Amino acid sequence: MRALLEVGVEIDVFSIYPLDRGLWRYSLRAVVCELPPDEKAAALARRAPAGRGTEGSSPRPDTSPSPARATGPPLPLISVVIPCRDEQRYIGACLDSILASDYPQERLEVLVADGMSRDHSRDIVARYAAQHPSIRLLDNPRQVTPTGLNAAIRSARGDVVMRMDAHAVYPPHYIPRLVAALRETAADNVGGVIATLPTDDTPIARAIAAALAHPFGVGNAHFRIGVTEPRLVENIPFGCWRRDVFGRIGLFDEEMVRNQDDEFNQRLIRHGGRVLLIPDVVSHYYARRSLRQVARMYFGYGYFKPLVFRKVGRVMSLRQLIPALFILSLALTAAASAWVPGARLLFFGIVAAYAAAVLGCAFHTALRHGAASGVAAAAVFPTLHLSYGLGFLGGLWDHVVRRRRHSAAVAVLPQTAGTRTVPVQAG
């Protein structure tokens, strides 16, 4: 292939061959030849209107290929799966953010598994589905997250499955960035960081959002407090997987009403998989709006955490034990204070140390979000810790001490040609 440029540079392309990831290498030979003066002047005159640095000239248009038009292997079909129940306030914004994605819409399908919502969530999703063929509404009659996820994954047609939450919105680069990370790394599950937003412009809502992003509130949960570089982690909440992962290790454990992502990621790691957190991929999650809602949610997280430990056979992080140990230390020192010298002093010492930590973190919240939010934070932090700790102790009794009999609850994908599903036993 040969081209003669206007300024007299002859380029001879004598070898073109492909590299990995759709890249191509060109070997070029350039021969510079001087044009006659009249031809050179005419060529420069033709280029002057699009010149650079000439007063009054327009900038040269950008002719670099866009990501959607770039040559290379075809983009995979992405199946976005969203469990949803009573999310009329958030599901529209969630779907709008997905429809605004930089990823080509013809390579997307969005499966919303509705848990028989009592509000207008189903009507909202149905309207979106009528306007956008890529969106489908599925039923989740059992009304819990893992059954909704599994129903959507079974119906998915994509090569890549991406979980999203109806309580969040996602920037345009969210999907393409995670897909690129999945294709370019050896990870089996990739995900981003959660930026927690207040649901309302009230002190309690701002305090809840601040506490859920504070190490004193959530410990070293990297997907909540953030990281500075990609790192392998134990868990991410909104995963992105190749479809064959579910063929290898099964679907979500339907017994895990809460913490199903914990159990799934630990199962994946146990089978040799890797979970990668990407710091520059951020979803915006709307926190619960009241202390009652937060307490109910975190009691559930605590209650099902011992069942995760039982199923995976280990404790993933010591921070998950701290709230329960705190409550036990208060109960034991209070009970022993009548018989053991010094127990009462120890009880008040624990209370004083905890109160000092709460007040210090509340003061930090007040500096960032205002005095009223700081006062509210003084109630939010104990609510998080006590509800989680009490739930954990209840779950420890039910799932570990009593060791209730559990049915095998890990669902599998339907068998397809060329796919072998590994049986997985529930704990």
N, C-alpha and C positions, 0 to 999 in steps of 0.2 A: 504494500500500500504506500503510495507516494503522494505528497502534497507540496505545492509551491506557495509560500506565503508572500504577502504583498511587499515585504521588505527584503525579499530575496534569500530566505532561509529554506533550503531544501531538506526535508525530513524523510528519511527512509526507515520505515518500521520493518525490521527483518526478523523479529521473533516475538510471538505473543503466547504466553502459556499461563494456565490458572494456578493459583495458590489456594491454601485453605481459606474457609470463611468467605468464599465468593470474591476474593481479591484476584487481580490480574497483574502480571508483570510484563512490562513492555521494554524491549531493548531498542534503543533509538540510535541512529547515526545522523548527525546534522552537518550540513555543508553550507557555509555562509558564502554567498556570492553577491557581489555589488551589482545593483541594477543600473541601467543608464540613467543619467540625471533627470531626464524628462519623465521617465516611468516612475522613478523614486519619488519625485515631487507629486505626481498624480496620486500615487498610493498614499502618501502622507496626508494629502488634502482630503482624500476619502475618509481617513481615520480621524480627522480633526474634530468633528462634532462629538465623538464619543471619547475624546482625549481625557487625560488625567492632569489635573492641576491647571487647566486653562480657564481663565476667568469667564463666567457665563456658560460654561459647558455643563452638560448634565452628566452625572456619574455613570460609569459603565454598568450595565445591568449584570446582576449576579446570575451566571449560567451554570453554577455548580448544581449537580443533581440533588434533588430533595431526597430524604430517606425513603419516601414511598416509591420514588422512581429509580432509586439506585439499583444497579444490576447486582445479581447475586442469587443465591438460593431463594425460593419462594418463602414468604413469611408464613409461619404456622398459623393454623386456625386456633383461636383462643376461646375457651369456654370459661366465662366468668360465672361463678356460682355464688348466689347470695341467699342465705337463710333469712327469713323475714317473718315477724309477727308483731302486729300492732305498732307499725312504724310509719303511720301516715304523715307524721311531722317531718320525717327525714328521707323516706324512700324516693321521693321525687327529685330532691337535690342529688342524691346518690346516683340515680340513673342519668340525670343531666350531665354529671361530671364524667360518667363513662362514655356517653354519647359524644362528649367534647374531646375525647382522647385523640392523641396524635397517631394512634395505631389505626390502620385502615379499617373502616367500619365493615367492609365486606369480609374481613377476616376475623370478625368478632361475633360471638353469640353470648347472650346474657340470659341466664336461667335463674329466675327468682322462685325459690321454694317457700311458699307462704304457709305458715302454721295455723291456718284457719283464723285469720285475724278478725277481731271483734270490732275494729274501727274501719276506716275506709282504705286501708292499705291495698287490699285486693282490687278495688275499683281503680285506684291510681295506677297500679301495675298493668291492669287490663287496658286502660287507656293508652299507656305507653306502648304496649304490645300491639295494639291496633294501628298505631302510627309508625312503628318501627319493627319490621319483620325479624330483626335480630334478637328481639326480646321475647321471652316466653314465660308464662306464668304456670307454675307447677303446684300441686297440692302436697302438703305435708300434714296428714291427718294426725300424726302422733305429737305434733306441736313442739318438738324439741330440736335444738340445733343440729345434732349429729344425724338425725333421720332426714332432716331437710337437706343437709349437705350431700348425703348419700343418694337421695332421690335425684338431685341435680346432677351429680357426677355420673350416675347410671344413664341419664338422658343426654349427657354431653357428647358432642361429636368432635371436639377439638383435640389436637395433638398436645396441647398444653391446657391445664386446668388451673384457674386462678380464683382463690377465694377472696371475696370482698364482704364487707359488713354494711348492712343497710343504715347503720348509725354514723356513717362516715362519708366524706367526699374525697375525691382523688384528683390530683393535678393531671394535665394532659400528657405529661411524659411518664406517668406512673406505669402504665401497661407496657409500652415499648422498652422502658428501662429495665423492668424485671425480666421481660422476655430475653433481652440481650444478655443480662447477667446469667440467666439459666443456660443460654446457648454457649456462652463464652467461658464458663467456669465448670468445674467438676462437681458443683453442688447439685443435690437432688431436690432441695427446697430453698427458694430464695424469697426474701421479704424485706420490707422497709420499716422505717421508724414511724411511730404514732405520735402526732402532735395533738394533745388533748385541748379541746376548746370548750368554753362554757356554753351551756344550752341557753341560758338567759343572761341578761345584763343585770344580775343581782349579786349581792355580796356572797351568798351561799353558793351560787353556781360558779362564780369565779374562784372561790376557795376550793370547791371540789375539783375543778380542772387543775388548779395549781398543785393540790395534794397528789393527784394521780400522775403528775410529772416530777414529783419531788422524791429524792432517795429515801427520806424519812417515811414517806407514804408507801412507796412500792419497792424499796430496797434497790438492788442492782439489776432490775429488769431492764436490760439494755434497749429493748425495743420501745420502752417508755421514756427513759432518761436520755437516750441518744448515744451514739458512738461517733468517733472521728474518722474511722476507716473500716472497710469491710472486715467482718470477723465471723468465725464460726461460733455458733451459739447453741444453747439447749432448746430454745423455743422461739418461734415467731408466731404472731396471731393470725395474720392474713397471708397464707402461703401461696406459692406458685410452683407447680410440679409438672413434670412430663407425665402424660397419662399412664405410661407403663409402670410408674411407681405404685399405683393402686392395684395393678395386676400382680405385682410382686409381694406386697405386704398386706393387702386388703384395704377396705375403706375405713371410715371413722367408726370407733367403738360406740355403738348406740346406747350403751349403758352410761356413758359419760355425758350427763346433762350439761355439766360445766367441765371445763378443762379438757375438752376433747382434743384440742390442739396440742396440749402437753403430752397426752398419751400417744397421739399419732406421731409426733416428732421423736419421742423417745423410742417408739417401735421402729421408726425409720433409721435412727442412729444405731439401734441394736442390730439391724440388718445391714450395717455398713454404709448407710447414707450420711450425707453431710447437709447441715442447715446453715445457710449463709445470710447474715444481716447486712443490708446495703444502706449506708448512712445517708446518702443523698436522695433516697426515694422516701417521700414522706406523705402519709395520708393524714387527713384531719378528722379526728374522731370527736363527736359530741358526747360529753360526759353526762351522767345522770344528773337530774335537776334538783333532787332533794336528798336529805340525809336518810330518809326511809328507803328510797330506792338504792342508794349506795350500800346501806347496811344489808339489804336483802341480797344484792348482787355479791357482795364480798362474803357473806355467810355461805352462799352457794359455792363460791370458789374454795373457801376453806373446807367445806363439807366433803367435796369430791377430791380434794388433794390427796388424802390418805389412800383412796382407791387407786389413784394414779401410781402412788408408791407401791401399792400391792401388785398392780399389774406389771409394772416395769421392773420390780424387784430391787429398787433402791431409792434413796432420797436424793433428788437432783441438786438441791441447794439448801444450805443451812438457813438461809433467810426465810424459807418457807416454814420453818419450825418456830421462829422467834415469837410471833404473836401468841401461839399456844403456850410456849414456855413462860412468857410474861404473865399470862393469866394463871397458870399453875403456880408460879412463884408467889403471886399475891394470895391465892387460895391457901397454899400450904403454910406460908408465914402467918397469915391471919388465924388459921386453925391451930397452929402450934403456939401462938402467943400466950395462951393460958397456962401452958405447961413448960415451955422451953424458954429459959432466960435469954433475952436478946432477940427473940423472934419478932416481938412487936417493933423493936427498933429497926430491925431489918425490913419489916413490912413498910414502915414509914420512909425508910431510906429508898426503897424501890419506887414508892409512889412519888417521892420528891424528885428523884432523878428523872423519872418519866415526865413529870409535870414540867421540869426545867427544859427538857428536850422539846416538848410540845410548844411551850411558850416561845422558845428560841426560833423554832420553825414558823410559828404563827407571826412572829415579828418580821421575819424575812419575807413572808407572804404580804404583810402589810406594807412593807417598803416597795414592793413591786406592783401591788394591786389595790392599795388603799387600806385605810384603817379598818373599815367595816369588813372587808374580806379577811383581814388578819384576825379579827375577833371570830369570824365564822370558821376560819381554819383551826382555831383552838378546839372546835367541836368536831371538825371533819377528821383530823388525824386519829383521835381515839375511836371514832366510829369505824374507820377502816380497820384498825388493829383489833379492836374487841370483837367486831362481827366476824372477821376472818378467823381469829383465834377460837372463838366459841364454835364456829362451824367446823373447824379442824378437829376439835376435841370430840364433837358429835360424830363426825365421820370416822375418826380413829376408833371410837367405840363400835360403830355399826360395821365398818368395813374391815377392821383388823382384829379387834378383840373378839367380837361376836362371830366374825368371819361368816357373814351371811352367804348362802350359796348363790352364786351368780351364773346365769346362763352364758354360753359363748355368744358374745354380742358383736364380734367383729365381722361386719358384712364383707362380701367379696363382690367384685365385678362379675357380670355374666361371662361365662367362658367364651372366648373367641378363638378363631383359627390362629395358631401360632403363639398363643398366650398361655402360660402356665401360672396358675395362681397358687401361691404358697399358703397352706392352711395356717391360720394364726389362732391360738387358743387364748381366750380371755382368762384373766386371773381368777 
